[in-house]
Amino acid sequence: MNFWEYLSTRHQQLLTDAYQHASAVFQCMVVATLIGVLIGVVTYRSEWAGNLATITTATLLTIPSLAMIGLLVPVVGLGVPPTVISLTLYGLLPIVRNAIVGLRGVDPSLVDAARGIGMSRPARLLRVELPLAWPPILTGIRVSTQMLMGIAAIAAYASGPGLGNEIFRGLASLGSRNALNQVLAGTLGIVILALLFDAAYVLLGRLTIPRGIRA
């Protein structure tokens, strides 16, 4: 059976795996973005706090994904929980770092002007600082998403959802007639999902970043 025949006979399962893969990455990115931006907001004013946040999230990223998931399994069990926790933790570094950089890069004169017209600290943050810091934050989200697309495949090791199951099945049956097809289908599916997500972020940037800021 060639690759195209394999796709035609397994397309339903592949679409299900692709949906689960995309859904897991998307949901973890939403959580990682909320946590990462919050950490950035809390720490960007202090040099040592910002460095501590960056170093801590960078340290998490150095833990091999297979080891991370293996350590989580005895604590939270198999399936979705270790997948969600590990992906969320891995997604933090680019978001935290870019949120800190973006917020520190806001022109102080604009913040002073907002203070001068009576804006409270939360209002300045929500209406001035975060919108101006959004472009680098979005870049961090894009980088995190690309990383998590690949890391999510490892979740199949702990019975997690996604296209990693196709890859692991192929690797477990090397020598069989469909082993290569399974690995190739899973790999190409992840690449296509990564490209679709990135295209969506480009569109989101065009819709949410004013032309003057993009320039």
Residue pairs with C-beta under 8 A, 6 or more apart in sequence:
1 9
1 177
1 178
1 181
2 181
3 181
3 184
3 185
6 178
6 181
6 182
6 185
7 14
7 185
10 185
14 163
14 166
14 185
14 189
17 161
17 162
17 163
17 165
17 166
17 186
17 189
18 162
18 163
18 189
18 192
18 193
20 161
20 162
21 149
21 152
21 153
21 161
21 162
21 163
21 164
21 189
21 190
21 193
22 193
22 197
23 161
24 80
24 83
24 84
24 87
24 152
24 155
24 160
24 161
24 162
25 87
25 145
25 148
25 149
25 152
25 193
25 197
26 197
27 84
28 83
28 84
28 87
28 88
28 91
28 148
29 91
29 141
29 144
29 145
29 148
31 84
31 88
32 87
32 88
32 89
32 91
32 92
32 95
32 144
33 91
33 95
33 137
33 141
35 88
35 92
36 57
36 91
36 92
36 95
36 96
36 99
36 140
37 95
37 99
37 130
37 137
39 53
39 57
39 92
39 96
39 99
40 53
40 95
40 96
40 98
40 99
40 100
40 102
40 103
40 137
41 99
41 103
41 125
41 130
42 49
43 49
43 50
43 52
43 53
43 100
44 50
44 99
44 100
44 103
44 104
50 100
50 104
53 96
53 100
54 93
54 96
54 97
54 100
57 92
57 93
57 96
57 97
58 93
60 89
60 90
60 92
60 93
61 90
61 93
65 86
65 90
65 151
65 154
66 154
66 157
68 86
68 89
68 90
69 82
69 83
69 86
69 154
69 155
69 157
69 158
69 160
70 157
70 158
72 81
72 82
72 85
72 86
72 158
73 82
73 158
76 82
76 85
78 158
78 159
78 160
79 158
79 159
79 160
79 161
80 160
80 161
82 155
82 158
82 160
83 152
83 155
83 158
83 160
83 161
83 162
86 151
86 155
87 148
87 151
87 152
87 155
90 144
90 147
90 148
90 151
91 144
91 145
91 147
91 148
92 144
93 144
94 139
94 140
94 141
94 143
94 144
94 147
95 137
95 140
95 141
95 144
96 140
97 140
98 136
98 137
98 139
98 140
99 133
99 136
99 137
99 140
101 136
102 132
102 133
102 134
102 135
102 136
102 137
103 129
103 130
103 133
105 132
105 133
105 136
106 128
106 129
106 132
106 133
107 132
110 128
110 132
111 124
111 128
111 129
114 123
114 124
114 127
114 128
115 124
119 127
119 128
130 137
132 213
134 208
134 209
135 205
135 209
135 213
135 214
138 201
138 204
138 205
138 208
138 209
141 201
142 198
142 201
145 194
145 197
145 198
145 201
146 194
146 197
146 198
149 190
149 193
149 194
149 197
150 190
150 194
152 160
152 162
152 163
152 164
152 190
153 162
153 163
153 164
153 167
153 186
153 190
154 164
155 161
155 162
155 164
156 162
156 164
156 165
156 167
156 168
157 164
157 168
163 185
163 186
163 187
163 189
163 190
163 193
164 186
165 186
166 182
166 183
166 185
166 186
166 189
167 182
167 183
167 186
167 187
169 182
170 178
170 179
170 180
170 181
170 182
170 183
170 184
170 186
171 179
171 183
173 179
173 182
205 214
206 214
